């Protein structure tokens, strides 16, 4: 019963965050220097994400990762030093997140990759709380949280790399 009530409250918070996101002014992009990736623990592929950052010429020190899990978080060893783990249990009824994790939500990023393909309150709420000049993601997720939406699955990584590079390079020319 508490989970149902929490989901309803988080749904209202998400709708408010989506309206704020839609009213956010977009800034001109001249290069990609910082990257934030939101990914569920099951879909985390370190080598692929490293390759993606390398293709964009973004230093690993400027890549931030938010790893999500519905329940308890299992800490994953990774080369990414700037990462946090968030589970639904760490979000209050009002949508607030533990203080030590708020750094990611106060920083401005050049690019945000919503690397998930399902509509789900946790991932959508986290995404709307992050500030980015440009957002990319997948069509099966909430299209209102992305500026560029791809109509293929997470498992089509080569397609994601080529298509995202095509689109992203067109923004900085």
C-alpha positions as CSV (number, residue, x, y, z in Angstrom):
1,X,0.0,0.0,0.0
2,X,2.9,2.4,0.8
3,X,4.5,1.6,-2.5
4,X,1.3,2.5,-4.4
5,X,1.0,5.8,-2.5
6,X,4.6,6.6,-3.1
7,X,4.2,5.8,-6.8
8,X,1.2,8.2,-7.1
9,X,3.1,11.0,-5.3
10,X,6.2,10.4,-7.5
11,X,4.0,10.5,-10.6
12,X,2.7,13.9,-9.6
13,X,6.3,15.0,-9.0
14,X,7.4,13.6,-12.4
15,X,4.6,15.5,-14.2
16,X,5.7,18.8,-12.6
17,X,9.4,18.0,-13.5
18,X,8.4,17.3,-17.1
19,X,6.7,20.7,-17.4
20,X,9.8,22.4,-16.0
21,X,12.0,20.4,-18.4
22,X,9.8,21.5,-21.4
23,X,10.2,25.1,-20.4
24,X,13.9,24.9,-20.1
25,X,15.7,27.1,-22.7
26,X,18.2,25.2,-24.9
27,X,21.7,26.6,-25.2
28,X,23.8,26.4,-28.3
29,X,26.2,23.5,-28.4
30,X,29.7,24.0,-29.8
31,X,31.3,20.8,-28.4
32,X,30.6,18.0,-26.0
33,X,32.8,18.3,-23.0
34,X,30.7,16.6,-20.3
35,X,28.4,13.5,-20.5
36,X,25.9,12.1,-18.1
37,X,24.6,8.6,-18.7
38,X,21.5,7.2,-16.8
39,X,21.4,3.4,-17.1
40,X,19.8,0.5,-15.3
41,X,22.2,-1.9,-13.6
42,X,21.2,-4.8,-15.9
43,X,22.0,-2.7,-19.0
44,X,25.3,-1.3,-17.8
45,X,28.0,-2.2,-20.3
46,X,31.2,-0.4,-19.3
47,X,33.1,-1.1,-22.6
48,X,30.3,0.2,-24.7
49,X,29.9,3.4,-22.6
50,X,33.7,3.9,-22.7
51,X,33.6,3.6,-26.5
52,X,30.7,6.0,-26.8
53,X,32.6,8.6,-24.7
54,X,35.7,8.0,-26.7
55,X,33.8,8.6,-30.0
56,X,32.6,11.9,-28.7
57,X,36.2,12.8,-27.5
58,X,35.0,13.2,-24.0
59,X,37.5,12.4,-21.3
60,X,36.6,9.7,-18.8
61,X,37.0,12.3,-16.1
62,X,34.1,14.2,-17.6
63,X,31.7,11.2,-17.9
64,X,29.2,10.8,-15.1
65,X,27.1,7.7,-14.6
66,X,23.9,7.2,-12.7
67,X,23.3,3.5,-12.2
68,X,19.7,2.6,-11.3
69,X,18.0,-0.4,-9.8
70,X,14.4,-0.9,-8.7
71,X,15.4,-2.5,-5.4
72,X,18.8,-2.8,-3.6
73,X,21.8,-1.5,-5.5
74,X,24.7,-3.9,-6.1
75,X,27.9,-1.8,-6.4
76,X,29.7,-2.5,-9.6
77,X,33.4,-2.0,-10.0
78,X,34.0,0.2,-13.0
79,X,36.6,2.5,-14.6
80,X,34.2,5.4,-14.3
81,X,35.1,7.3,-11.2
82,X,32.2,9.7,-11.2
83,X,29.2,7.4,-10.7
84,X,26.4,7.1,-8.2
85,X,23.9,4.3,-7.6
86,X,20.3,5.0,-7.0
87,X,17.5,2.7,-6.1
88,X,13.8,3.6,-5.6
89,X,14.2,3.1,-1.9
90,X,16.6,6.1,-1.8
91,X,13.9,8.5,-3.1
92,X,11.6,10.0,-0.6
93,X,7.8,10.2,-1.0
94,X,8.3,13.8,-2.2
95,X,10.9,12.8,-4.8
96,X,13.9,14.0,-2.9
97,X,17.2,12.1,-3.2
98,X,19.8,11.7,-0.5
99,X,22.0,14.8,0.0
100,X,25.4,13.2,-0.9
101,X,24.0,12.3,-4.4
102,X,22.7,15.8,-5.2
103,X,26.0,16.8,-6.8
104,X,24.9,15.1,-10.0
105,X,21.7,17.1,-10.0
106,X,23.4,20.5,-9.5
107,X,25.9,20.1,-12.3
108,X,25.3,21.1,-15.9
109,X,26.1,18.6,-18.6
110,X,26.5,19.1,-22.3
111,X,24.9,15.7,-23.2
112,X,22.6,13.4,-21.3
113,X,22.0,9.9,-22.5
114,X,18.9,8.2,-21.1
115,X,20.1,4.7,-21.8
116,X,16.9,2.9,-20.9
117,X,13.9,1.9,-23.0
118,X,11.0,1.6,-20.6
119,X,8.5,4.1,-19.1
120,X,9.3,4.0,-15.4
121,X,9.0,6.6,-12.7
122,X,12.5,6.1,-11.2
123,X,14.4,6.6,-14.4
124,X,12.2,9.4,-15.7
125,X,12.2,11.4,-12.5
126,X,16.0,11.1,-12.2
127,X,16.4,12.2,-15.8
128,X,14.1,15.3,-15.4
129,X,16.2,16.3,-12.3
130,X,19.4,16.6,-14.4
131,X,20.3,19.6,-16.4
132,X,21.7,19.1,-19.9
133,X,22.0,21.1,-23.1
134,X,20.9,18.1,-25.1
135,X,19.2,14.8,-24.3
136,X,19.1,11.5,-26.3
137,X,17.2,8.3,-25.6
138,X,14.9,5.7,-26.9
139,X,11.4,5.7,-28.2
140,X,10.0,3.2,-25.7
141,X,10.9,5.5,-22.9
142,X,9.0,8.7,-22.2
143,X,9.6,10.8,-25.3
144,X,9.2,14.0,-23.3
145,X,12.5,13.5,-21.5
146,X,14.6,13.4,-24.7
147,X,15.4,15.9,-27.5
148,X,16.6,13.1,-29.9
149,X,14.7,9.8,-29.8
150,X,15.9,6.6,-31.4
151,X,13.4,4.0,-32.6
152,X,15.5,0.8,-32.0
153,X,16.4,-1.2,-28.9
154,X,19.2,-0.9,-26.3
155,X,20.8,-4.1,-27.6
156,X,21.4,-2.5,-31.0
157,X,24.6,-0.9,-29.8
158,X,26.4,-0.5,-33.2
159,X,23.3,1.3,-34.5
160,X,23.2,3.5,-31.4
161,X,26.8,4.5,-31.9
162,X,26.5,5.3,-35.6
163,X,23.2,7.1,-35.3
164,X,24.0,9.1,-32.2
165,X,27.3,10.2,-33.8
166,X,25.5,11.3,-36.9
167,X,23.0,13.4,-35.0
168,X,25.4,14.7,-32.4
169,X,28.0,15.8,-34.9
170,X,25.4,17.7,-36.8
171,X,24.7,19.8,-33.7
172,X,28.3,20.9,-33.3
173,X,29.0,21.9,-36.9
